[in-house]
C-alpha cells in the first residue's frame, strides 16, 4: 500500500515538472506583459488600444520684460522704451495629431509717452491624421495691432497710428499616393484699419485699405529619389476692397494667380533644401487698371549638423497690396533672411540674423530697399528664468528720400513655466 502511495506521489511530481517545463506557470510574466501589445514577450496577448484623445492639455506661459534704447535716424535723438511680452499656450498631442491654442501680447511704454498695446494675437490650430497616408491641418489667427507712431516708415507728424484688426483662417489636406504627394489648401481673411491721428488733431480714414480675401491652391509632388521631390504648385487669391482708392478713385479688387515649379531635398533631419521659380499675374476687376505680372523666386535652406547649431535662410517673392502708397496699384517685393542659433553650453545660447529686401510699386516710380543685421544672447539663469540681450541695425531707403539708419539695444528677463 505504501509503495502504491509512493508511486502516485512520484507520478504527480513528474507531471508537475513536465507541465512547468513545457507550458510554464506564468510566474515569470507580469500583468503588463500578459496584457501588452504585440512585439512584447507575450506576443499572443490581446493588445490594449492606445488613448485616442491623449493626455490633458499641457499649459505653458511666459512673461518677458525688456528695456531698450532706439535711434530711428530721424534726428530727434534716442528714445527709451520698456516692453512687456506675455504669452500663454495650451497644447495637446494625440495618437492622430495634435491641437494648440496660444495668446500673446506686446505692451510698450516710452519714457516720454503713454503706454501702448502694440499687439494682441490669438492662434488656434491642429493636425489630424485620417490614416497613415492622409493628413488634415487647420489654423485660425486673430491679431489686433498698432504700429509705433515714431516708426521711420510713418510721417513725422503722426501722433497715433491706425489700429489694425486682422483675421485669417487656413486649411489643408495632403495625401501620399506612393510616388505622388497631393496637397489641397484654402484660406480666407479680413483686414480692417482705423484712423490715423496727426499732431494738429486732424485725422484721416484708412477705410480704403479694408479688404476681404479668399484663396485656394494645390501642390503635386513626385518622389524622384528618397528625399528628393519635384513639385508644381498653383493657386489663386481674390482680394476685395470695401471702398475705392482715394487717389485712383476706383476699387483695387483683383485676383492674383501664381504658379511655381521646384525641388525639395531632405535626405535627413540634418539638411533640408527647397528651390522654385514661377510666374505671378494680378488681374484687376476694373478695366481702367493695368494688370500686373512678375517672375516669382523662392528658396529655403535649413542645416542642423548637431543639436547645438542651426543655420537657416529663405528667399521669397510677394505680390501684395500697395498699402498707403498713393497712386500705386500693387507692390512687388523680393526679400531674403538668414538666421543662426548656437547653443554654446547648457546655459548660454547665441543668436544672429540678417535680412534684405527690395520692393517696387506698379504705377509709380517709388522704390524701397532695406537691409539689417542683429545679434543676441539668451542666458539661462535658472530653471524658470532667462536673461536676454540684443542689438540690431537697420538701413532703409524710400526714393526720393535719403536713407535712414536705425540702431536698437535691448536687455531683459523672461520668466517661464
C-alpha positions in Angstrom: 0.0 0.0 0.0 2.8 2.4 0.9 4.6 1.6 -2.3 1.5 2.5 -4.2 1.2 5.9 -2.4 4.9 6.5 -3.2 4.3 5.7 -6.9 1.3 8.1 -7.1 3.3 10.8 -5.4 6.3 10.4 -7.7 3.9 10.5 -10.8 2.3 13.7 -9.6 5.7 15.3 -9.1 6.9 14.3 -12.5 3.7 15.6 -14.1 4.1 18.9 -12.4 7.7 19.2 -13.5 6.8 18.4 -17.1 4.0 20.9 -17.1 6.4 23.6 -15.8 9.0 22.7 -18.4 6.7 22.8 -21.4 4.0 25.4 -20.5 5.3 27.5 -17.6 3.2 28.6 -14.7 3.1 32.3 -15.6 5.2 33.5 -12.6 7.9 34.8 -15.0 5.5 37.4 -16.5 3.9 40.5 -15.1 0.3 41.6 -15.8 1.7 44.3 -18.0 3.4 41.8 -20.2 0.5 39.4 -20.3 -1.8 42.3 -21.4 0.8 44.1 -23.6 0.6 44.8 -27.3 2.3 42.7 -30.0 6.1 43.0 -30.0 6.5 42.2 -26.3 7.5 38.8 -24.9 3.8 37.9 -24.8 3.1 38.4 -28.5 -0.1 36.2 -28.3 -1.8 38.5 -25.7 -4.7 40.9 -26.6 -3.2 44.4 -27.2 -4.5 47.4 -25.3 -5.7 50.1 -27.7 -4.0 53.5 -27.1 -5.9 56.5 -25.9 -7.5 58.3 -28.9 -7.6 61.7 -27.1 -4.2 61.7 -25.4 -3.4 63.3 -22.1 -4.9 66.6 -20.9 -3.8 69.8 -22.4 -0.4 71.0 -21.4 -0.4 74.6 -20.2 2.7 76.9 -20.7 3.2 80.5 -20.0 6.0 83.1 -20.2 6.4 86.8 -19.5 9.2 88.8 -21.0 10.3 92.3 -19.7 12.6 94.3 -21.8 14.1 97.7 -21.7 15.9 99.4 -24.6 17.1 102.4 -26.4 16.4 103.1 -30.1 17.6 105.8 -32.5 15.5 105.7 -35.7 17.7 108.0 -37.6 15.2 110.9 -37.8 17.4 113.3 -36.0 15.1 113.6 -33.0 17.5 111.6 -30.7 17.2 108.3 -29.0 14.0 107.0 -27.4 13.8 104.8 -24.3 11.2 102.1 -24.1 10.0 99.4 -21.7 8.2 96.4 -23.2 6.2 93.6 -21.6 5.7 90.4 -23.6 3.2 88.0 -22.0 2.4 84.6 -23.7 0.1 81.7 -22.9 -0.4 78.4 -24.7 -2.3 75.1 -24.4 -1.2 72.1 -26.3 -2.4 68.5 -26.6 -0.8 65.6 -28.6 -2.8 62.5 -29.5 -2.0 59.4 -31.5 -3.6 61.0 -34.6 -2.2 64.5 -34.4 -2.3 67.5 -32.0 -4.0 70.7 -31.1 -2.8 74.1 -29.8 -4.2 77.4 -28.6 -2.0 80.4 -28.0 -2.4 84.0 -26.8 0.5 86.6 -26.9 0.8 90.3 -26.5 3.1 93.3 -26.6 2.7 96.3 -24.2 5.2 99.1 -24.5 5.8 102.4 -22.8 8.1 105.2 -23.9 9.5 107.3 -21.1 8.1 110.5 -22.7 4.9 108.9 -23.9 1.9 106.9 -22.8 1.6 103.1 -22.5 0.7 101.5 -25.8 -0.6 98.0 -26.7 1.5 97.1 -29.7 -0.3 93.8 -30.4 -2.6 91.1 -29.1 -2.6 87.8 -31.1 -4.6 84.6 -30.7 -3.9 81.5 -32.6 -5.7 78.1 -32.7 -4.6 75.2 -34.9 -4.5 71.5 -35.2 -3.4 68.4 -37.2 -5.4 65.2 -37.6 -4.2 62.0 -39.4 -7.2 60.3 -41.0 -4.9 57.4 -41.7 -1.2 56.8 -42.2 -1.4 58.4 -45.7 -3.8 61.3 -45.2 -3.4 64.4 -43.0 -5.7 67.3 -42.3 -4.4 70.6 -40.9 -6.1 73.9 -39.9 -5.2 77.2 -38.4 -7.1 80.4 -37.3 -5.3 83.7 -36.4 -6.7 86.9 -34.9 -4.4 89.9 -34.4 -5.1 93.4 -33.1 -2.0 95.6 -33.6 -0.9 99.2 -33.7 2.4 100.5 -35.0 4.7 102.8 -33.1 3.9 106.3 -34.4 7.7 107.1 -34.3 8.5 104.3 -36.8 10.6 105.5 -39.7 8.1 104.4 -42.3 5.4 106.7 -40.9 5.2 110.5 -41.4 6.9 112.5 -38.7 3.6 114.3 -37.7 1.8 111.2 -36.8 0.6 111.1 -33.2 -1.4 107.9 -33.3 -1.0 105.2 -35.9 -4.1 103.3 -37.1 -5.4 100.3 -35.3 -5.3 97.1 -37.4 -7.5 94.1 -36.9 -6.6 91.0 -39.0 -8.3 87.6 -39.0 -7.2 84.7 -41.1 -8.1 81.0 -41.5 -6.3 78.3 -43.4 -7.0 74.6 -44.0 -5.2 71.9 -46.0 -5.4 68.2 -46.8 -2.5 66.1 -48.0 -2.4 62.5 -49.3 0.5 60.3 -50.0 -0.2 58.3 -53.2 3.1 56.4 -53.3 5.2 58.1 -55.9 3.0 61.2 -55.8 2.0 63.5 -53.0 -1.1 65.7 -53.3 -1.9 68.7 -51.2 -5.1 70.9 -51.4 -5.4 74.2 -49.4 -7.8 77.0 -48.9 -7.8 80.3 -46.9 -10.0 83.3 -46.0 -9.1 86.6 -44.3 -10.3 90.0 -43.3 -8.2 93.2 -42.6 -9.7 96.4 -41.1 -7.8 99.6 -40.4 -8.7 102.5 -38.1 -8.0 106.2 -38.4 -4.6 108.0 -38.3 -4.2 111.0 -35.9 -1.8 113.8 -36.6 -0.1 116.4 -34.3 -2.7 119.1 -35.3 -5.5 116.8 -34.0 -6.7 116.1 -37.6 -7.4 112.6 -38.7 -7.5 110.6 -41.9 -9.5 107.5 -42.7 -7.8 104.3 -43.8 -11.0 102.6 -44.9 -9.6 102.2 -48.4 -7.2 99.6 -47.0 -10.0 97.4 -45.6 -10.1 94.1 -47.5 -11.7 90.6 -47.6 -9.6 87.8 -49.1 -10.2 84.2 -50.3 -7.7 81.8 -51.6 -7.3 78.3 -52.9 -4.4 76.2 -54.2 -2.8 72.8 -54.8 0.6 71.2 -54.9 1.5 68.0 -56.7 4.9 66.4 -55.8 6.7 63.4 -57.4 9.3 61.5 -55.5 12.3 61.2 -57.8 14.5 59.5 -55.2 14.3 59.0 -51.4 14.5 62.6 -50.1 14.2 64.3 -53.5 10.8 65.6 -54.6 9.9 67.6 -57.7 6.7 69.6 -57.4 4.4 72.0 -59.2 2.3 74.5 -57.2 -0.6 76.7 -58.3 -3.1 79.0 -56.6 -5.5 81.9 -56.9 -6.1 84.6 -54.3 -9.0 87.0 -54.6 -8.9 90.4 -52.8 -12.0 92.6 -52.4 -11.8 96.2 -51.1 -14.5 98.0 -49.1 -14.1 101.4 -50.9 -12.3 102.9 -53.8 -8.7 104.2 -53.6 -8.7 107.9 -52.7 -6.1 108.6 -55.4 -7.1 106.3 -58.2 -10.9 106.7 -57.5 -11.6 103.0 -58.3 -11.6 99.9 -56.2 -8.5 97.7 -56.4 -10.4 94.4 -56.4 -8.3 91.7 -58.0 -7.5 88.0 -58.4 -3.8 87.1 -58.2 -2.7 83.8 -59.9 0.6 82.2 -59.2 2.3 79.0 -60.3 5.7 77.6 -59.4 7.8 74.6 -60.1 10.7 73.4 -58.0 12.5 70.7 -56.0 12.7 69.8 -52.3 15.6 67.8 -50.9 15.6 66.3 -47.4 18.0 63.4 -47.1 17.8 63.5 -43.3 17.0 65.8 -40.4 20.4 67.5 -40.8 19.7 69.2 -44.2 16.6 70.5 -45.8 16.5 72.4 -49.1 13.9 73.8 -51.4 14.0 76.0 -54.6 11.4 77.1 -57.0 10.7 79.5 -59.9 7.4 80.6 -61.3 5.1 83.3 -62.6 2.6 85.6 -60.9 -0.2 87.6 -62.5 -2.6 90.1 -60.8 -5.8 90.6 -62.7 -7.7 93.7 -61.7 -11.5 93.7 -61.9 -11.7 97.3 -63.0 -10.7 97.6 -66.7 -9.1 101.0 -66.2 -6.3 99.5 -64.2 -3.3 97.8 -65.9 -2.8 94.1 -64.9 0.5 93.2 -63.4 2.8 90.2 -63.9 6.2 89.2 -62.4 8.6 86.4 -62.0 8.5 84.6 -58.7 11.5 83.1 -57.0 11.7 81.1 -53.8 14.3 79.2 -51.9 14.7 77.8 -48.3 17.6 76.0 -46.6 18.0 74.6 -43.1 21.2 73.0 -41.8 21.4 71.3 -38.4 24.7 69.4 -38.2 24.2 68.7 -34.5 21.9 69.5 -31.5 23.7 72.8 -30.8 23.8 74.6 -34.2 21.1 75.6 -36.6 21.5 77.6 -39.8 18.6 78.7 -41.9 17.9 81.0 -44.8 15.0 82.0 -47.1 14.3 83.9 -50.3 10.7 85.0 -51.1 8.8 86.9 -53.7 5.5 88.5 -52.8 2.8 90.4 -54.9 0.8 92.4 -52.4 -1.4 95.5 -51.9 0.2 98.9 -52.1 -1.0 100.0 -48.6 -1.0 103.7 -48.1 1.3 104.5 -51.1 -0.5 107.0 -53.3 -1.1 106.1 -56.9 0.2 102.6 -56.8 -1.9 99.5 -57.7 0.3 96.7 -56.5 3.6 96.0 -54.7 6.3 93.5 -55.7 8.8 92.6 -53.0 11.9 90.4 -53.0 13.2 89.5 -49.6 15.9 87.3 -48.1 16.5 86.4 -44.5 19.1 84.3 -42.6 19.4 83.1 -39.0 22.0 81.4 -36.9 21.4 79.8 -33.4 24.3 78.2 -31.4 23.9 76.6 -28.0 27.4 77.3 -26.6 26.7 75.4 -23.4 23.6 74.4 -21.4 23.3 77.9 -20.0 24.1 80.2 -23.0 22.6 80.4 -26.5 23.9 82.8 -29.1 21.8 84.2 -32.0 22.5 86.1 -35.2 20.3 87.3 -38.1 20.4 89.2 -41.3 17.7 90.5 -43.7 17.5 92.2 -47.1 14.6 93.4 -49.2 13.8 95.5 -52.2 10.3 96.5 -53.5 8.8 98.4 -56.3 5.3 99.7 -57.0 3.2 99.2 -60.1 2.0 102.6 -61.5 4.6 104.8 -59.8 8.4 105.0 -59.7 8.8 104.7 -55.9 11.4 102.1 -54.8 12.0 100.7 -51.3 15.1 98.9 -50.1 16.4 97.8 -46.7 19.0 95.6 -45.1 19.8 94.8 -41.5 21.7 92.6 -39.1 21.2 91.6 -35.5 23.0 89.7 -32.7 21.7 88.4 -29.4 22.2 86.0 -26.5 20.0 84.1 -24.0 21.4 83.1 -20.7 19.6 80.5 -18.5 19.7 81.9 -15.0 17.7 79.1 -13.5 15.0 76.6 -14.5 12.3 79.3 -14.9 14.3 82.5 -15.7 16.3 83.6 -18.8 18.3 86.8 -19.4 18.3 88.2 -22.9 20.4 90.9 -24.7 20.0 92.1 -28.3 21.4 94.6 -30.8 20.0 95.4 -34.2 20.9 97.7 -37.1 18.6 98.5 -40.0 19.2 100.8 -43.0 16.1 101.6 -45.1 15.5 103.9 -48.1 12.4 105.0 -49.9 13.1 107.1 -53.1 13.5 110.0 -53.3 14.0 110.4 -49.6 17.5 109.8 -48.2 18.4 106.5 -46.4 17.9 106.3 -42.6 19.8 104.1 -40.1 18.2 102.7 -37.1 20.0 101.3 -34.1 18.4 99.4 -31.2 19.8 97.9 -28.0 17.6 95.9 -25.6 18.2 93.9 -22.5 15.6 91.9 -20.5 14.5 89.0 -18.4 12.0 86.2 -19.3 10.1 84.2 -16.8 8.5 81.0 -18.0 7.0 77.8 -16.7 
